[in-house]
Amino acid sequence: MRALGLWLLATAPALAQATPYDGLWTAGNPLACVEGRDSPDFAVRIEEGVFTGLESSCEMTHPVAVRDMGATLYDMVCMGEGAEWTYRALFATALTGALIQLADGAVIVRQRCRTAP
């Protein structure tokens, strides 16, 4: 029974916790962030292991630190607009402080929002 309990603990997703990427981020103007609606300055929120975009959110699960790169690889478990999907994403912080996200062959660079939306 003890082995089963340890197996369940090891395979259960991690409880929500802060990530080094928590905050409000935009690919647009960081002085004009807009959260929750489509805009050139649309902002995504990362908070306690949840990535929230426009009409969807993803749990950032099973983090793996990428050795000597200051990056983290996540399994993204997403829901939105009546659908569910998964993918893998690599997150890192650039020397400039920008958030770098690599997923499905695309790279998105976002700046931290400097004003409340």
N, C-alpha and C positions, 0 to 999 in steps of 0.2 A: 504494500500500500504506500509506503514511504517513497519508493521509486516512482510510482505513478504520480504522486504529488510533486516531486521534483521535475518530472517530465512535463507536467502541466505548467508549472512555473516557468520552465525554460522555453516552452513553446508559446506561451501567452504573449500578446503584443504588450509592449512597454506602456506603462501608464503615462498619460500626458505630462510632459515636463518641458521646461524652457529649453530652447535650442540657441546656439550662438547666432542664429539668423532671425530671431524674434524681432518684429517691428513692422512698420508700414513702408512698402517699397514701390517705386514707380519706374517705368521705362521712359516716362515723360518728364515734365518739369517738377523737380522735388519741392518747389515752392508753391505748387498749385495742385497737389494730390487730390484725387476724387476717389472715394471708396464707395463701392456698391452700385455704381452705374457706369455705363460705357462712356469713355472719354479718352482723348489723347493722353491725358494725365492720370488715367486709371491706376489705382493702387491695389496691390495685393497685401494681405495681412498674414504674417506668420506669427503664431502665438501658441506656446505650449504644445508644439508638435502638430499643429493644424495649419495647413496652407489654405487660405480662403481667397478665392478669386471672384469672378463675376458669375453668379448663379451656380457656383460649385465650391466644394471644399474637399480637401484631401488630408487624411491622416498620414503623417510622416513616420513610418514604422521601420523597425529593424535598422537603426543607424549603424553605419560602418565607417569608422574614421579611415581616411585614405592617408596612409603613412607618408610623412615628409611633404605633404601638400596643403595642409590646413583646410582640407575639404572633407565633406561627409556625404556618403551615398545612402539614399533612403529608398525604401519601397513605398510608393505613394498609393494609397487606397482611397479612391475618390467616389463622390456621389454628386449628382447634379442633374437638373432637368429630367428627372425620372430614370436616369441611367447610372450604372456603376461600372467602374473600370479601374485598372491598375497600370502602373508603369514605374520605371526606376528613374531617379533624378539625382544628380550630383550638385551639391551646393558648396560654394566657397565664398570667402570675402576677399576682394581684391585689395591691393596695397592702398588704393584710393578710398577704401571703405565701401565700394559698390558691392552689391550682391551678384554673384555669377551663378546662373542656373543652366545646367546642361541636361537635356532630356530629348530623346528621340532624334538625335542628330542636330538639334537646334541649340543655340546659345542665346540666353537672354541676360542682359546686364541691366540691373535696376539700381537706382540711387535711393537712399533712405529719405523718406519724406521729412521735410523740415517744418511743416505746418500741419495742424490738425485739419482733416478734411471736413 
